[in-house]
Amino acid sequence: MWLQFVALGLWLGADVFLSFVVAPGAFRILPSRDQAGAIVGHSLTVMHLGGIVAGLVFLAARVIRTRSFASLATPAAICVAFMIVFTAISQSSISPRMAALRTQMGSIEATSSESPLLAAFTRLHAVSVTLESAVLVAGFVALYFLVRQPR
């Protein structure tokens, strides 16, 4: 069970740190929003890939520990599966579209607030934040169920 805690704890810790420390700090400290966005985008990619690996480790450790694929139907495992799906959607669909829009705009800072490209980017950013929030909530729910289950 310790490997499940480590995998979930690392993923949640990375997500909380990126969301509440790195992203706000980058936008507050760096001289341009474009630079901050580049740092956060890169960090998000690394976190997404690490999170997917952590989620798969969690699920594999669960099956190995219980010696049953039925253990994947428990609330904690289902939450982690949702985390993996939400993260995969964000990384494979939302992030590349946002990156393409950033490239088309050249600079988000210099783009007119009435630009359809900026409007599309803003909508995708909202989807990205929603998916990341869902990952965090599912992670904390998974942790709750993991702690509450009998050994």
C-alpha positions in Angstrom: 0.0 0.0 0.0 2.9 2.3 0.6 3.7 2.5 -3.1 0.1 3.7 -3.8 0.5 6.4 -1.2 3.8 7.5 -2.7 2.5 7.6 -6.2 -0.6 9.5 -5.3 1.2 11.8 -2.9 3.8 12.7 -5.5 1.2 13.4 -8.1 -1.0 15.5 -5.8 2.1 17.3 -4.4 3.3 18.2 -7.9 -0.1 19.4 -8.9 -0.6 21.5 -5.8 2.9 23.0 -6.1 2.5 23.8 -9.8 -1.0 25.3 -9.4 -0.4 27.3 -6.2 3.3 28.1 -6.3 5.0 27.8 -9.7 2.2 29.3 -11.9 1.3 32.3 -9.7 5.0 32.9 -9.0 6.0 32.8 -12.7 3.3 35.3 -13.7 4.2 37.6 -10.8 8.0 37.5 -11.1 8.9 37.1 -14.7 8.9 40.2 -16.9 6.4 39.0 -19.5 3.3 36.8 -19.5 4.7 35.0 -22.5 7.8 33.9 -20.5 5.6 32.9 -17.6 3.3 30.9 -19.9 6.3 29.1 -21.4 7.6 28.1 -18.0 4.1 27.0 -16.8 3.4 25.1 -20.1 6.7 23.2 -19.9 6.1 22.4 -16.2 2.6 21.3 -16.9 3.8 18.9 -19.6 6.4 17.3 -17.2 3.8 17.1 -14.4 1.2 15.5 -16.8 3.6 12.8 -17.9 4.8 12.2 -14.4 1.2 12.1 -13.2 0.2 9.5 -15.8 3.1 7.3 -14.8 2.3 7.8 -11.1 -1.3 6.8 -11.8 -0.3 3.7 -13.6 2.1 2.8 -10.8 -0.8 3.3 -8.3 -3.1 1.0 -10.3 -0.4 -1.7 -10.8 0.6 -1.6 -7.2 -3.0 -2.1 -6.2 -3.5 -5.1 -8.5 -0.2 -6.6 -7.3 -1.0 -6.1 -3.6 -4.6 -7.5 -3.9 -3.8 -10.1 -6.6 -7.1 -9.1 -8.1 -8.2 -6.9 -11.0 -11.4 -6.5 -9.1 -9.5 -4.0 -6.8 -9.6 -1.6 -9.8 -13.3 -1.2 -9.2 -12.8 0.4 -5.8 -13.5 4.1 -5.3 -9.8 5.0 -4.9 -8.8 3.2 -8.1 -11.7 4.7 -10.0 -10.7 8.2 -8.9 -7.1 7.5 -10.0 -8.3 6.2 -13.4 -10.3 9.4 -13.8 -7.2 11.4 -12.9 -5.3 9.6 -15.7 -8.0 10.2 -18.2 -8.4 13.9 -17.4 -4.6 14.4 -17.5 -4.3 12.5 -20.8 -7.1 14.6 -22.4 -5.4 17.8 -21.2 -1.9 16.7 -22.4 -2.9 15.2 -25.7 -5.7 17.5 -26.8 -5.9 20.8 -24.9 -2.2 21.7 -24.4 -1.2 21.1 -28.1 -4.1 23.3 -29.3 -3.1 26.1 -26.8 0.5 25.8 -27.9 -0.6 26.1 -31.6 -2.6 29.2 -30.8 0.3 30.7 -28.9 2.5 30.2 -31.9 0.0 31.8 -34.2 -0.4 34.8 -32.0 3.4 35.2 -31.5 2.8 36.9 -28.2 -0.2 36.6 -26.0 0.7 40.0 -24.4 0.8 41.8 -27.8 -2.4 40.2 -29.1 -5.5 42.4 -29.2 -8.1 41.5 -26.6 -10.6 41.2 -29.4 -8.6 38.6 -31.4 -10.5 35.4 -32.1 -7.2 33.6 -31.5 -7.0 35.0 -28.0 -10.6 34.2 -27.4 -10.0 30.5 -28.4 -6.9 30.4 -26.2 -8.9 31.8 -23.2 -11.6 29.1 -23.7 -9.0 26.3 -23.9 -7.3 27.7 -20.8 -10.6 27.5 -18.9 -11.0 23.9 -20.0 -7.4 23.2 -18.9 -8.0 24.7 -15.5 -11.2 22.7 -15.1 -9.5 19.5 -16.0 -6.6 20.2 -13.6 -9.1 21.1 -10.9 -10.9 17.8 -11.5 -7.6 15.9 -11.2 -7.0 17.6 -7.8 -10.4 16.8 -6.5 -10.3 13.2 -7.7 -6.9 12.9 -6.2 -8.0 14.1 -2.8 -11.1 11.8 -2.9 -8.8 8.9 -3.9 -6.5 9.7 -0.9 -9.5 9.8 1.4 -10.7 6.4 0.2 -7.2 5.0 0.4 -6.8 6.1 4.0 -10.2 4.8 5.0 -9.8 1.3 3.5 -8.9 -1.6 5.8 -5.4 -3.0 5.5 
